[in-house]
């Protein structure tokens, strides 16, 4: 498990792939769910706000600001519609 200094910007990166030919594909909708060390759950949607960034076709990332939080973080990126999938999960700690 990765450990970061509290206050670090932690970059979460993920991709979506076509199940038929493994090519990169943009889903209909992209989401990111985060649970911080205080057990506060937050959800983000690509295209609403600026938390989720699209690098290129099928490639996304988000920067999590861990300032003021020490402990376990849990996160999951997923999609719905075209290219629906649960693609990536993360667990990391800040101290």
N, C-alpha and C positions, 0 to 999 in steps of 0.2 A: 504494500500500500504506500502511496506517495504521501509525504509529509511536507507541508509548506509553512513558512513563517506567517503568522496571523498578520493580515494587512497586504499580503501578496495578491496580485491579480492572477488568478488561475485560469488558464486557457483550456477549454473543453472543445475538442474537435471531433467531428463525425462525418460519415458519408452515407449516402443512400445509393443502392445499386439495383439495377433491373434483375429480377430473379431468373429471367430467361437467358440473358447473355452476359450478365455481370457488368454491363456498362453503367456509368454514373447516370442518375436520373433525378429530376426534381419532383418531389411528392406534391400532392395537392395542397397539403398543409403540414407545417413543421412545428413541433412543440418541444419545449425544454421544461422539465420539472426539477425543482431543487428543494432539498430539505437542509437547512443550515443547522449548526450545533444547538441552537435554541429550540429545535424542532418546529420552526416556522417553515411551512411549505409555500412555495411560490411557483407559478406556472407562467411561461412566456410563449408567445406565438410569433413565428416569423412574419414580418410585415406589420406587426403592431408594436410600436416602440423600436428600440435599436439594440436590444440585448442579443438577439440571434442575428448573426451576420452570414450572408452567403458569399463564399469565396469564389466559387465557380459552380458549374452544373453539378448538383448532387453533393457539394462540399460546403459544410457549415461550421461555424464556431461561435462560442460565447465566452466572454471574459467575466469571471465571477470575482467581485471585490470582497475579500475576506476580512476587511478592516473591522475590528471590534469583535471578532468571533474566534474562539478557540475550541477545537473539538472536531467531531466527525461530521463530514458533509456527505450527502448522497444525492445523486443526480441521474436523470434519465432523459435521453433525447428519443423522440419517436415521431411517427408521421401517420396521416390518415389519407384516405382516397388513393390516388395513383401512387404506387410504391409504398403502400401501407406496410409499416414494420416497426418493431421495437428494435432500434439499431444499436444503441450504445448506453452502457451504464457505467457510472463512476462512483468510487468511494475514495475519499482522501481526508486527511487530517490536517488541521492547522494548530500550531502551538506558539 
